[in-house]
């Protein structure tokens, strides 16, 4: 009986050790990719900065009404784009982004809006599909290294939906839910209203006395805006995706690190239990021998 | 003579950045050449060749672009393109 429990413990130690190796490998993979992901985020930053600056320049120097900057009143549909991951093993990453999405959806519905869901990442897609929620668009693209062309495709679809007439399922606003990369230990889900464009981030408001440069627009302010805004949306969505990728990898690294630690703890506990079982076996054997010898001596 | 401060950025990376004397780019209304002291301008680019020349008159970078836009503001020239298809010249000038 006692020998049986020893064997069971040995077996558990062995399987936990191989699991630990898997966790450790996943942790190292995530750790090595995270640097690359952050590098790509940094590499895409100048483009986004330049576009943002240009958009705000046009916005401050002209009074042009562009469809992308004006509120639509003819439709009460709102699009929500979720940027989630393709794989799990990232702790609460997928769960928290989906929870945030549900919150956003609930809030929009409370405002009397009809929500069109756009999902990227297999985790979000399967979540909504399992619940039989209709998705207006879905992409799974390798969420830990997003490509610019996929971002372009997503942005074009969303822009198309935004510019479409009401009867064809046009949407009046676009919200993006993604995970913001604060730092290596903290990533939080965040919601951004993308369209209609409103505040342009990161641009200093010119002071009262600053003379605003008078811009030449070539060929015309409208044409410049036409070319700029879709690019702006595309680059924003791409940068959200890159940031989400960095967040995903950071969560995965952390989750796998914890899993490795837990496996180590389990191994230690089982080793102790196995030692105890062995000791109990030995003690029992000794007491059997002693009592046998006593019985012989007494006879 | 004053110099231009040029940034050439593509969607996924910075292609070139540095001081230059002249920038030539294919704007919607024709090839534009920009020297220091140019009025602030925002132009849409059509497919064509962007050329940046340094003070010594050398071509620092010459690339083919598919479209994008160009902004000039206070001798800071920013060329934003979706993709650079063919790069010749000293791209390594950018650290």
Interface residues (C-beta under 8 A of the other chain):
Chain A: X40 X43 X44 X46 X47 X50 X51 X53 X54 X57 X58 X148 X213 X214 X215 X216 X217 X218 X219 X223 X224 X227 X228 X231 X234 X235 X238
Chain B: X7 X9 X10 X11 X12 X13 X14 X27 X28 X29 X32 X39 X40 X41 X42 X43 X44 X67 X68 X69 X71 X73 X74 X78 X80 X82
